[in-house]
Amino acid sequence: MRFRAFSEVQSQVRDRVQQPVPAPAQGQSESMIDYWRGSRAWSFQAFPGTSESLRKVLEMSRFLCEMNAANYCMALRHRLFLLMLVEGEHWRAHSKQIFKYKSGAWVQASALEINAWDVFLATEGLFICIADIMEQQEVQLKWKWDDVQATVAQLLNAHEGPCLEAWIRKAKESSDHLRATTQNKSWKATWPSRVSEMLSSFRCQWDSTRVTSLSKLFLDEWDSQVPKSRGA
């Protein structure tokens, strides 16, 4: 049994090298934690040498481009994942309890407390910049990361100074961007404008109420063994 299992592993590795990786079988789905780890690995590989905060904005932008948000309304799982893109390393759920990593130790918490304001603002500003390019250059970009990533790269290279500050400033200056550009007819706006508005609504809601239902969802989606504390 042991040798047969080893030969099967060898065959699987050989097939993986020689053939494209197949799509997951129907009914199988990646856990949120695994998807989050994959997103972190992607940003390290795609944007080496960039700051942690900038990588989080790019991870969030990619996720927003790939998510399925009917009528620009995010599901609770979408909202929770956005928060985990901000601070997922510092939070764990175990045995229906929430833990946060503080000063070298995992400390029990009553609810999620994540300061996502700046990362969300920068992401909103990035999507407003994408909307501006679509409108000014009269180009059509699909709501997919593969279509948008070249424009994002263009925006990354357009700023002599830090991109995050520029995008945050853009979001603050364009807080009424959607209504101003469509004369209160939001359905006429480009999809990046709608996505920016969608994220802005969640940012304000999270900052004011903390959305307690997300803490309940977190207990199921982020459940794992709590790593050992490392001391102060």
Secondary structure, DSSP 4 states (H G I P E B T S, - for coil): -HHHHHHHHHHHHHHHHHSPPPPPPTT----HHHHHHHHHHHHHHHSTT--HHHHHHHHHHHHHHHS--GGG---HHHHHHHHHHHHGGGEEEETTEEEEEETTEEEEESS-----HHHHHHHHHHHHHHHHHHHHHT----SSHHHHHHHHHHHHHH-SS-HHHHHHHHHHHTTTHHHHHHTT-GGGS-HHHHHHHHHHHHHHHHHHH--HHHHHHHHHHTB-PPPPP---
